[in-house]
Amino acid sequence: MVARNRSRTNYVKTLVELAEALVEWENAPPTTVMHQPEHASSQMPRRVKGAGGQFALPAESVRSHHWLVEELLDRHGLSEKFSPDYVGEKIDNILIDIVDSLTQERASTLLDELLASHDEYSKEHTVWVPVSGFEPPEEPVSLGAIIIKQVDQEDLERIRSGADALFDRHGFGSEHPAIQPISFLESQVAAVHTSVAEPHRARQRALDETRIVLDVIRYAIPWMYPRGTCVGLLHEVSSGVRVVPVLEEDGPLAILEVETVGPLENIDLSASSLNEMQELGVFKILDVLARAPKISAFEEAIARSVRWFGRMVESEREEERLLSGIIALETLCSKKGRGGSIQNQVAEGAALIAADRLEDRKYIKKRVKNFYSKRSAVSHGGETTIKPWDTSELMLVLHRIIMFSLDYRDKFREVGDLLDWLDDAKLQAALETEKK
């Protein structure tokens, strides 16, 4: 409580200092002056405007403004319902209110009102995020915090009605050109998310939740769609035909490569596909993520590993796939401070989890070390070639480790617990071998 009161005192003090630093906009130094060496800064001046006027917050004070926004969002939980821009504007309003009086009492009262407004905020917003790579589902499908569905006429009418109300409020007619893009949503597959948050924060939360689900779906793609497919936000995924001719010098065409680029098929969200996702652990992962942030450190590591696995699947370059795969491995099979190299921790951990027979474990340990050698060459500009079967093998090892981790997520609280368990397993195996 003492620390919280100290922080609050610092916030009030910062508000008064920022208000004191404000300069009336017409008296602000011109931009050219601000960019001269004596005014050099990594920040641009901030325009602060509201009912009480328009001011400039000098560049050297903008850092304090950003710090205060971050403190309120992160330490006081305002990020649940408010976006950084929203909180920044509210702080601007406080600064304009106290610019004349510069009293801490007034700043304190307005800060209390801002904090209370977050708890009292109750408006619900629904966001439609168009996505690519899905067959239109016959019925809406719930995946994590979003619903995948085809935008129907009821959705369009609801959106158009909201647009009409918005433009009427601002004195524009219903034929305003800004309404026309709404028709692009017709028949699109979209991720729908509803939250209690101001509009900009609601939009960001919808995008975040959609990307989480897309990453989890990418985890299942290699096993459900071995020919390859991809998912993403609308226009992140494209398809077409790539033609690459190889012509012999002063001779005939040696090769004419015609390649279909992009997904060969869309993801089907039928009952049979959802059952297959269930077997692959997709819904276990979504269950873990649905409980965030109230999840264990081990569950957080599983979620991070799945996200890196998703990056691995969506990348077209083998080098990037290898780098993402090794990061995913390290997330679940290593921990700083345990002694020894990270490479050995990961190689041994991966071998013990991903295989049962001794010969298979030796092979996986050797392969993982080989992956590290190739990663080092990629990172430091050495000569190496990453083969498609390298990343395919790494992907299979990763999949087994993630499935194991999901099954044992209630047993371990953090990655260190898993590594301790593996150490015990090694000792137990050595003892049993000795007895034989």
Secondary structure by P-SEA (a helix, b strand, c coil): caaaaaaaaaaaaaaaaaaaacccccccccccccccccccccccbbbbbcccbbbbccccaaaaaaaaaaaaaccccccccccaaaaaaaaaaaaaaacccccaaaaaaaaaaaaaaaaabbbbbbbbbbbcccccccccccccccccccccaaaaaaaaaaaaaaaaaacccccccccccccccccbbbbbbbbcccaaaaaaaaaaaaaaaaaaaaaaccccccccccccccccbbbbbbbbbbbcccccccccccccccccccccccaaaaaaaaaaaaaaaaaaaaacccccaaaaaaaaaaaaaaaaaacccaaaaaaaaaaaaaaccccccccccaaaaaaaaaaacccccaaaaaaaaaaaaaaaaaaaaaaaccbbbbcaaaaaaaaaaaaaaaaaaaaaccccccaaaaaaaaaaaaaaaaaaaaac
